[in-house]
Amino acid sequence: MFDLNLLSEFSRQNCVAICAFLVPANLLTTINTLVLLYLIGPLAQIRLAALFACVFAFTLFLHISTWMIIGVFTPVSIILFGLGSTCLIINSLAIIYPRYFGAILRWFRAKISSSLVERIQF
């Protein structure tokens, strides 16, 4: 039989190891999705990378929710919840609007690079 209480205890007891894996995994897979969007990668590859990144973000949500269920609201849990939310939103937008989101990324890069050139030229 599936025991949710046992799984929650395992998550809380191994919190450091789980977070040590999930935080870099979230960041790296989301950056991978953003790079594929920026470089106008194949649509299937963008969606697969974003879906893979959503799995890590959702797993982080589940892990943090085990702490919130027992009433532990620390700054670390709020920050990790925000990280998971940000990664989930970015990857969801990449799945739903891949071309539009990629165009926004390229526009931001053009604005930032033109702003830097203006500052360098005084």
ZISUL-V972511 format. One record per backbone hydrogen bond with DSSP energy under -0.5 kcal/mol. NH is the residue of the N-H (numbers start at 1). CO is the residue of the C=O. If there is no record, write none. Layout:
NH_CO + NH_CO
//
This chain:
3_1 + 4_2 + 7_3 + 8_4 + 9_5 + 10_6 + 11_7 + 12_8 + 13_9 + 14_10 + 15_12 + 18_14 + 19_15 + 20_16 + 21_17 + 22_18 + 23_19 + 25_21 + 26_22 + 27_23 + 28_24 + 29_25 + 30_26 + 31_27 + 32_28 + 33_29 + 34_30 + 35_31 + 36_32 + 37_33 + 38_34 + 39_35 + 40_37 + 41_36 + 46_42 + 47_43 + 48_44 + 49_45 + 50_46 + 51_47 + 52_48 + 53_49 + 54_50 + 55_51 + 56_52 + 57_53 + 58_54 + 59_55 + 60_56 + 61_57 + 62_58 + 63_59 + 64_60 + 65_61 + 66_62 + 66_63 + 67_63 + 67_64 + 68_64 + 69_65 + 70_66 + 71_68 + 72_67 + 73_71 + 74_72 + 78_74 + 79_75 + 80_76 + 81_77 + 82_78 + 83_79 + 84_80 + 85_81 + 86_82 + 87_83 + 88_84 + 89_85 + 90_86 + 91_87 + 92_88 + 93_89 + 94_90 + 95_91 + 96_92 + 97_93 + 101_97 + 102_98 + 103_99 + 104_100 + 105_101 + 106_102 + 107_103 + 108_104 + 109_105 + 110_106 + 111_107 + 112_108 + 113_109 + 114_110 + 115_111 + 116_112 + 117_113 + 118_114 + 119_115 + 120_116 + 121_117 + 122_118
//
